[in-house]
């Protein structure tokens, strides 16, 4: 079963754990996510201890194919985010 972790869910977890008002928790989450996004945009890398590393990578333009029609099309150059899990996270996921 997959679970999507929303801002509201995170805010509720913080509220239960720390006891801050819900509105303050939502502001805190928004601030953290904005700061993380800004760090990725400016530095191209974001390390989160015990979780892993997010990196911005440039993908060159390439020729692709529409799977529905089979028509070739140029896929433009773009930036993508990659994630490498930390050793601590890998160990936790593997039950060690």
Secondary structure, 3 states (H helix, E strand, C coil): CCCCCCHHHHHHHHHHHHCCCHHHHHHHHHHHHHHHHHHHHHHCEEEECCCEEEEEEEECCEEEECCCCCCEEEECCEEEEEEEECHHHHHHHCCC
